[in-house]
């Protein structure tokens, strides 16, 4: 009975060839549903990265469908967002093929305790999800809006800076740990006199630093100095993003940097991670950052589970930081006053949950500000 219902569910008047791509590091599995083929799913595979083989296989599917029904059908292709990024999507679109990238976490799966998972099952699931999406079924999945190559490249600046900072912290902590084992606690590897101070250090028991330890710390300092130079280069490139140009309209990063309490790094992150996108309403804005509330209502049960955390984690982390900074640098704004009143009403408790709510409201306010020019109530601009 289950097989019969599953087979019937995909019976429809197909006006296209529906294809799903299950991508791995070794094999690309191509699952297709073509008109006139008895509405049976066919499966083929090509080596990973073989774009020519993929296009050749799609051409074969197109010829077979044309021979059966004496007319040509367009392709509609779906793949999951993942390690391969968006380059395959761009190749397909350059060939005139309709391509979709889906958020894998949004695809409905069986809720059984132990569910089977194979590339074959995933390929079939993607084809059926694509069919439902093209029929117009609401909320069947969440399609990703791929950024342009320029937008994708622009956000690398802030992401690289975060990576470099993490590496710098790692080497700094390693040096401090090595010296701590020798009874030295006041050495800062980031100061300009780090080399001179290293030569004059003495251990807690009055000895000079051992030669091999000093050589190891010197090599760690070499890495730190390289990272400092790379950080400067990245920050110069980042600051160029928020330089206002007289001949063009100000970018969202330029507009945000004009607000007191919003620095170059935060403005660049908000622009490159979120505010370059076309978002239709405030719910989409909050959901993209993972700051949308998650209710749990069933019968007499009615409570909130907190924010969804299903969106962009970099944007969500940044907005929590911005919310704390906003209360400090913009205390007279309407949103800061709302936060202070909520905290006072709770007797000073629940500051963290309220700051998350403030972060959601701030992100929506920033979106209205950069997209429609709606001035944030009570906000103070930077002194020029």
ROSE-777801 format. One line per field, with one value per residue (C-alpha): residue in one letter; x, y, z; residue number from 1. Coordinates in steps of 0.02 Angstrom, whole numbers. Each point is the difference from the previous one (the first is absolute). Example, Ala and Ser with C-alpha at 12.3 -4.5 7.8 and 13.67 -1.06 7.14 Angstrom:
<pts>
r <- [A | S]
c1 <- [615 | 69]
c2 <- [-225 | 172]
c3 <- [390 | -33]
k <- [1 | 2]
</pts>
This chain:
<pts>
r <- [X | X | X | X | X | X | X | X | X | X | X | X | X | X | X | X | X | X | X | X | X | X | X | X | X | X | X | X | X | X | X | X | X | X | X | X | X | X | X | X | X | X | X | X | X | X | X | X | X | X | X | X | X | X | X | X | X | X | X | X | X | X | X | X | X | X | X | X | X | X | X | X | X | X | X | X | X | X | X | X | X | X | X | X | X | X | X | X | X | X | X | X | X | X | X | X | X | X | X | X | X | X | X | X | X | X | X | X | X | X | X | X | X | X | X | X | X | X | X | X | X | X | X | X | X | X | X | X | X | X | X | X | X | X | X | X | X | X | X | X | X | X | X | X | X | X | X | X | X | X | X | X | X | X | X | X | X | X | X | X | X | X | X | X | X | X | X | X | X | X | X | X | X | X | X | X | X | X | X | X | X | X | X | X | X | X | X | X | X | X | X | X | X | X | X | X | X | X | X | X | X | X | X | X | X | X | X | X | X | X | X | X | X | X | X | X | X | X | X | X | X | X | X | X | X | X | X | X | X | X | X | X | X | X | X | X | X | X | X | X | X | X | X | X | X | X | X | X | X | X | X | X | X | X | X | X | X | X | X | X | X | X | X | X | X | X | X | X | X | X | X | X | X | X | X | X | X | X | X | X | X | X | X | X | X | X | X | X | X | X | X | X | X | X | X | X | X | X | X | X | X | X | X | X | X | X | X | X | X | X | X | X | X | X | X | X | X | X | X | X | X | X | X | X | X | X | X | X | X | X | X | X | X | X | X | X | X | X | X | X | X | X | X | X | X | X | X | X | X | X | X | X | X | X | X | X | X | X | X | X | X | X | X | X | X | X | X | X | X | X | X | X | X | X | X | X | X | X | X | X | X | X | X | X]
c1 <- [0 | 141 | 88 | -163 | -34 | 178 | -8 | -168 | 62 | 116 | -127 | -25 | -4 | 187 | 46 | 186 | 139 | 28 | 178 | 84 | 187 | 70 | 179 | 145 | 189 | 11 | -167 | -142 | -165 | -127 | -181 | -128 | -186 | -41 | -168 | -56 | 118 | -135 | 34 | 140 | 153 | 162 | 174 | 168 | 168 | 152 | 167 | 2 | 50 | -39 | -110 | 16 | -63 | -145 | -54 | 19 | -112 | -131 | 7 | -34 | -150 | -66 | 19 | -88 | -147 | -11 | 1 | -140 | -119 | 63 | 36 | 137 | -15 | 97 | 102 | -34 | 147 | 17 | 150 | 37 | 102 | 164 | 185 | -7 | -68 | -91 | 115 | -98 | -160 | 83 | 60 | -176 | -76 | 130 | -63 | -179 | -54 | -116 | 97 | -47 | 106 | -95 | 39 | 25 | -68 | -167 | -37 | -130 | 60 | -76 | -23 | 30 | 126 | 119 | -13 | 97 | 115 | 90 | 44 | -136 | -134 | 61 | -5 | -180 | -49 | 72 | -95 | -165 | 39 | 33 | -165 | -95 | 91 | -43 | -182 | -2 | -18 | 37 | 147 | 50 | 181 | 109 | 93 | 165 | 26 | 177 | 104 | 84 | 187 | 35 | -110 | 76 | 176 | -37 | -48 | 168 | 81 | -87 | 8 | 187 | 27 | -91 | 110 | 159 | -55 | -32 | 174 | 79 | -89 | 60 | 184 | -15 | -73 | 133 | 139 | -84 | -21 | 182 | 56 | -126 | 84 | 161 | -81 | -19 | -173 | 18 | 62 | -112 | 50 | -102 | 100 | 126 | 145 | -37 | 173 | 96 | -101 | 27 | 189 | -13 | -122 | 48 | -89 | -86 | 152 | 120 | 69 | 10 | -117 | 62 | 71 | -123 | -150 | 58 | 22 | -175 | -77 | 97 | -78 | -171 | 34 | 45 | -173 | -84 | 90 | -52 | -180 | 8 | 58 | -139 | -129 | 54 | -18 | -173 | -58 | 59 | -104 | -148 | 9 | -5 | -174 | -72 | 81 | -141 | 8 | -66 | -56 | -107 | -133 | 70 | 13 | -84 | 171 | 27 | -173 | 25 | 173 | -80 | -92 | 85 | 60 | 15 | 181 | 79 | 3 | -182 | -60 | 95 | -67 | -181 | 13 | 97 | -97 | -179 | -47 | 58 | -144 | -178 | -108 | -187 | -55 | 61 | -38 | 120 | 131 | -12 | -9 | 155 | 99 | -74 | -79 | -181 | -96 | -46 | -171 | -56 | -188 | -98 | -163 | 23 | 189 | 53 | 177 | 149 | 155 | 112 | 72 | 10 | 190 | -32 | 69 | 169 | 105 | 124 | -140 | -86 | 160 | 36 | -175 | 11 | 161 | -80 | -147 | 114 | 97 | -161 | -58 | 167 | 24 | -183 | -83 | -128 | -65 | -174 | 65 | 122 | -139 | -110 | 139 | 29 | -187 | -15 | 148 | -63 | -173 | 81 | 101 | 164 | -20 | -12 | 126 | 66 | -170 | -47 | 163 | -42 | -168 | 90 | 119 | -150 | -80 | 165 | 29 | -174 | 33 | 166 | -87 | -133 | 136 | 109 | -140 | -130 | 92 | -108 | 99 | 17 | -98 | 114 | 161 | 153 | 115 | 190 | 88 | 78]
c2 <- [0 | 121 | -28 | 28 | 166 | 57 | -40 | 87 | 157 | 44 | -28 | 169 | 83 | 29 | 149 | -14 | -121 | 8 | -38 | -7 | 0 | -90 | 64 | -83 | 10 | -153 | -25 | 111 | -97 | 62 | -47 | 50 | -10 | 20 | 13 | -156 | -116 | -83 | 132 | -107 | 77 | -35 | 12 | 32 | 52 | 95 | 31 | 149 | 159 | -68 | 142 | -61 | -172 | 79 | 106 | -149 | -106 | 139 | 10 | -188 | 18 | 141 | -100 | -153 | 105 | 85 | -169 | -66 | 148 | 86 | 166 | 74 | 31 | 122 | -51 | 46 | -47 | 0 | -24 | 25 | 146 | -65 | -19 | 27 | 176 | 75 | -29 | -149 | 103 | 139 | -124 | -68 | 174 | 49 | -149 | 65 | -130 | 48 | -39 | 5 | -16 | -62 | 14 | -182 | 26 | 59 | -160 | -107 | -172 | -149 | 24 | -183 | -38 | -83 | 59 | -65 | 121 | -31 | 107 | -90 | 42 | 180 | 18 | -62 | 114 | 152 | -40 | -14 | 159 | 90 | -63 | 64 | 166 | 26 | -46 | 148 | -95 | 124 | -29 | -164 | 57 | 156 | 44 | 90 | 163 | -20 | 159 | 71 | -34 | 180 | -13 | -167 | 68 | 159 | -93 | -90 | 156 | -8 | -189 | -1 | 130 | -111 | -148 | 103 | 63 | -179 | -51 | 150 | -43 | -181 | 50 | 133 | -124 | -128 | 125 | 50 | -183 | -39 | 148 | -37 | -169 | 97 | 119 | 148 | 78 | 179 | -25 | 64 | -67 | 137 | 148 | 81 | -34 | -187 | -47 | 112 | -60 | -181 | 23 | 68 | -127 | -104 | -151 | 0 | -79 | 131 | -91 | 66 | -81 | -169 | 13 | -121 | 80 | 172 | -63 | -76 | 162 | 95 | -108 | 29 | 187 | -18 | -73 | 136 | 138 | -79 | -7 | 182 | 52 | -101 | 74 | 175 | -41 | -75 | 148 | 123 | -95 | -4 | 187 | 31 | -77 | 136 | 148 | 109 | 33 | 166 | -60 | -145 | -30 | -51 | -187 | -80 | -11 | 187 | 39 | -114 | 70 | 171 | -62 | 27 | -164 | -88 | -21 | -54 | -185 | -10 | 104 | -111 | -160 | 58 | 51 | -150 | -131 | 63 | 173 | -26 | -123 | 38 | -39 | 24 | 28 | 7 | -184 | -49 | 117 | -78 | -178 | 25 | 46 | -144 | 125 | -47 | -70 | -184 | -35 | -169 | -10 | -162 | -15 | 81 | 17 | 175 | 62 | 72 | -103 | 149 | 58 | -122 | 15 | -67 | 150 | 80 | -30 | 139 | 125 | -60 | 13 | 173 | 62 | -57 | 101 | 149 | -6 | 17 | 140 | 88 | 14 | 79 | 121 | 37 | 4 | 132 | -93 | -75 | -178 | 24 | 76 | -150 | -116 | 98 | 0 | -188 | -37 | 119 | -81 | -169 | 68 | -4 | -182 | -79 | 119 | -133 | -49 | 183 | 40 | -134 | 84 | 167 | -77 | -57 | 172 | 85 | -110 | 41 | 185 | -9 | -87 | 137 | 132 | -62 | -61 | 137 | 141 | -13 | 89 | -96 | 92 | 94 | -62 | 113 | 15 | -3 | 168 | 51]
c3 <- [0 | 44 | -167 | -94 | 88 | -25 | -186 | -19 | 88 | -144 | -139 | -80 | -170 | -16 | -106 | 33 | 45 | 188 | 55 | 170 | 28 | 152 | 10 | 89 | -11 | -114 | -90 | -61 | 2 | -128 | 38 | -132 | -35 | -185 | -91 | -90 | 94 | 101 | 131 | 70 | 77 | -93 | 77 | -77 | 69 | -61 | 85 | 116 | -89 | -174 | -63 | -178 | 49 | 96 | -149 | -116 | 111 | 6 | -191 | -10 | 115 | -108 | -162 | 74 | 60 | -171 | -90 | 111 | -12 | -158 | 86 | 108 | 187 | 107 | 152 | 181 | 111 | 190 | 113 | 184 | 62 | 66 | -27 | -189 | 19 | -147 | -147 | -68 | 13 | -101 | -133 | -21 | -13 | -130 | -103 | 10 | 130 | 143 | 158 | 184 | 157 | 153 | 185 | 47 | 176 | -70 | -97 | 89 | 53 | 90 | 188 | 41 | 134 | -122 | -178 | -148 | -88 | -164 | -150 | -98 | 130 | 12 | -190 | -7 | 144 | -89 | -160 | 93 | 97 | -164 | -72 | 151 | -7 | -184 | 36 | 119 | 162 | 142 | 118 | -80 | 8 | 9 | -158 | 18 | -94 | -69 | 11 | -153 | -18 | 52 | 156 | 46 | -20 | 100 | 158 | 3 | 72 | 170 | 5 | -33 | 136 | 125 | -49 | 18 | 172 | 58 | -58 | 87 | 163 | -15 | -17 | 135 | 124 | -43 | 41 | 163 | 47 | -32 | 106 | 136 | 26 | 37 | 124 | -120 | -4 | -64 | -178 | -142 | -174 | -87 | 65 | -116 | 119 | 3 | -68 | 119 | 150 | -49 | 11 | 178 | 73 | 151 | 69 | 168 | 81 | -71 | -154 | -177 | -125 | -63 | -177 | -82 | 85 | -55 | -179 | 1 | 63 | -134 | -134 | 76 | -7 | -185 | -31 | 102 | -96 | -165 | 61 | 55 | -174 | -82 | 119 | -49 | -185 | 26 | 104 | -133 | -128 | 121 | 34 | -187 | -2 | 111 | -83 | -70 | -187 | -60 | -170 | 61 | 131 | 170 | 30 | 152 | 84 | -21 | 71 | 150 | 39 | 20 | 157 | 167 | 72 | -169 | -53 | -163 | 41 | 55 | -148 | -123 | 79 | 0 | -183 | -65 | 99 | -9 | -59 | -179 | -21 | -53 | 151 | -13 | 180 | 179 | 30 | -138 | 72 | 173 | -67 | -108 | 156 | 100 | 120 | -33 | 150 | 1 | 80 | 66 | 2 | 11 | 94 | 170 | -24 | -50 | 27 | -95 | -37 | -32 | -165 | -144 | -29 | -176 | -94 | -29 | 157 | -40 | -16 | 159 | 104 | -69 | 37 | 182 | 16 | -87 | 121 | 151 | -84 | -49 | 181 | 44 | -146 | -41 | 173 | -51 | -153 | 6 | -11 | 144 | 104 | -39 | 61 | 161 | 39 | -29 | 113 | 136 | -8 | 36 | 145 | -95 | -52 | -174 | -77 | -120 | -70 | -18 | -89 | -129 | -28 | -17 | -127 | -104 | 7 | -43 | -152 | -65 | 32 | -94 | -146 | -10 | 14 | -143 | -114 | 21 | 89 | 157 | 136 | 162 | 134 | 118 | -80 | 8 | -151 | 6 | 23 | -166]
k <- [1 | 2 | 3 | 4 | 5 | 6 | 7 | 8 | 9 | 10 | 11 | 12 | 13 | 14 | 15 | 16 | 17 | 18 | 19 | 20 | 21 | 22 | 23 | 24 | 25 | 26 | 27 | 28 | 29 | 30 | 31 | 32 | 33 | 34 | 35 | 36 | 37 | 38 | 39 | 40 | 41 | 42 | 43 | 44 | 45 | 46 | 47 | 48 | 49 | 50 | 51 | 52 | 53 | 54 | 55 | 56 | 57 | 58 | 59 | 60 | 61 | 62 | 63 | 64 | 65 | 66 | 67 | 68 | 69 | 70 | 71 | 72 | 73 | 74 | 75 | 76 | 77 | 78 | 79 | 80 | 81 | 82 | 83 | 84 | 85 | 86 | 87 | 88 | 89 | 90 | 91 | 92 | 93 | 94 | 95 | 96 | 97 | 98 | 99 | 100 | 101 | 102 | 103 | 104 | 105 | 106 | 107 | 108 | 109 | 110 | 111 | 112 | 113 | 114 | 115 | 116 | 117 | 118 | 119 | 120 | 121 | 122 | 123 | 124 | 125 | 126 | 127 | 128 | 129 | 130 | 131 | 132 | 133 | 134 | 135 | 136 | 137 | 138 | 139 | 140 | 141 | 142 | 143 | 144 | 145 | 146 | 147 | 148 | 149 | 150 | 151 | 152 | 153 | 154 | 155 | 156 | 157 | 158 | 159 | 160 | 161 | 162 | 163 | 164 | 165 | 166 | 167 | 168 | 169 | 170 | 171 | 172 | 173 | 174 | 175 | 176 | 177 | 178 | 179 | 180 | 181 | 182 | 183 | 184 | 185 | 186 | 187 | 188 | 189 | 190 | 191 | 192 | 193 | 194 | 195 | 196 | 197 | 198 | 199 | 200 | 201 | 202 | 203 | 204 | 205 | 206 | 207 | 208 | 209 | 210 | 211 | 212 | 213 | 214 | 215 | 216 | 217 | 218 | 219 | 220 | 221 | 222 | 223 | 224 | 225 | 226 | 227 | 228 | 229 | 230 | 231 | 232 | 233 | 234 | 235 | 236 | 237 | 238 | 239 | 240 | 241 | 242 | 243 | 244 | 245 | 246 | 247 | 248 | 249 | 250 | 251 | 252 | 253 | 254 | 255 | 256 | 257 | 258 | 259 | 260 | 261 | 262 | 263 | 264 | 265 | 266 | 267 | 268 | 269 | 270 | 271 | 272 | 273 | 274 | 275 | 276 | 277 | 278 | 279 | 280 | 281 | 282 | 283 | 284 | 285 | 286 | 287 | 288 | 289 | 290 | 291 | 292 | 293 | 294 | 295 | 296 | 297 | 298 | 299 | 300 | 301 | 302 | 303 | 304 | 305 | 306 | 307 | 308 | 309 | 310 | 311 | 312 | 313 | 314 | 315 | 316 | 317 | 318 | 319 | 320 | 321 | 322 | 323 | 324 | 325 | 326 | 327 | 328 | 329 | 330 | 331 | 332 | 333 | 334 | 335 | 336 | 337 | 338 | 339 | 340 | 341 | 342 | 343 | 344 | 345 | 346 | 347 | 348 | 349 | 350 | 351 | 352 | 353 | 354 | 355 | 356 | 357 | 358 | 359 | 360 | 361 | 362 | 363 | 364 | 365 | 366 | 367 | 368 | 369 | 370 | 371 | 372 | 373 | 374 | 375 | 376 | 377 | 378 | 379 | 380 | 381 | 382 | 383 | 384]
</pts>
